[in-house]
Amino acid sequence: MTISIIGLGWLGTPLASELIHQGYRIKGSTTRQDKRELLLAKGIQTFLFELDPEVKGVLPEPLFETDILLINIPPSTRRKPADFHPKQIRQLRNFIIKYQIKKVIYVSATSVYPSENQLATETAALTPAITGNPTLLTAENLLWENKSYDLTVIRFGGLLGDDRIPGRYFSGRENVAGHPPVNYIHRKDAVRAISWILTKNLWNETYNIVCPEHPAKKELFEKNAADFGFDPPSSYENPPKQKWKKISADKWIQTGFTFEFNSPLEFSYTP
C-alpha cells in the first residue's frame, strides 16, 4: 500500500520512517530543496511541493498516485489570511478527486474547540461563529463536503515531547495562566496513533487524540523547569482568569489504542 504524506515536517518525517519500517511504500513532500536531499538520504521518496495557496512550480503528479493521502500542513494562521489554508485544502481536494485517491487523513487540531471552561468532545456543534479556529474548521468541512473518498480527521492536542519542552516556552514569563488543564500529545504517540488508524481501518470518523490525563499548566511547567534547570514562570495569574477547555480522548481510547505516555508529566525529551 502506498501512502503520500503532504508535509514531511516535525511529525511527518518520523511518521514516514515508522511506516516504511512497517512495510508501507511512502512518498512525501517538502517545500525546501535542502530538506528534500536530507529526506532522500534517509530513504524517503520526497518531492518538492508547495501550495501558496495555488501550486508553485510544476505539480509532482507521482505524489498523488497513491492509495492514501495524509495531509499534514500547518495552517499558518499567524502569518497568512484566514482563508489561505482552506484554499490550500480546496486545491488538495481537487487533486484527491482528479487522481481518484480512495482514503484521506487530515491532521487538524483541538484548537477548533473554543475555550469555554468545558469538556470538549467530538459531538460538539461547531460552527464558524462557535469555534476556536475558524480556519481549521473550514478546512475540515471542505474535506467532508460531498466526498467520494474515505476520510478521517485527527484533532491532535499540542504536539510536544522529544525536543519540544512545554515549560521552556513559558520560562521567566509573568502572569502566566497556570490553572488550565493541558491538552498535549507526545510525538511518539501521535505517530503511533496514525499507524493505528491505518491498521484498524478507522475511517470516516473524527478523533480527538490527546493524553488521557490533563495536569494543570503550572504543575507541568514547574516540573519541566526542575527537570531541566531553566527558570519557571516568574508569576501566575492571580486570581485565575483565563478560560480553559479539557479535551476528551474517550472516543479514541474506545478504539483500543493504548498510550505510551498517559500524562504529559511522563513525557520523554531529547533536549
Salt bridges, closest charged atoms under 4 A:
ASP34 OD1 - ARG32 NE 3.10
GLU50 OE1 - LYS56 NZ 3.98
ASP52 OD1 - LYS80 NZ 3.80
ASP83 OD2 - LYS87 NZ 3.33
GLU140 OE1 - ARG155 NH2 2.68
ASP150 OD2 - LYS103 NZ 2.82
ASP162 OD2 - ARG187 NE 2.93
ASP189 OD1 - ARG192 NH1 2.62
GLU205 OE1 - LYS251 NZ 2.86
ASP227 OD2 - LYS223 NZ 2.80
GLU237 OE1 - HIS179 ND1 3.98
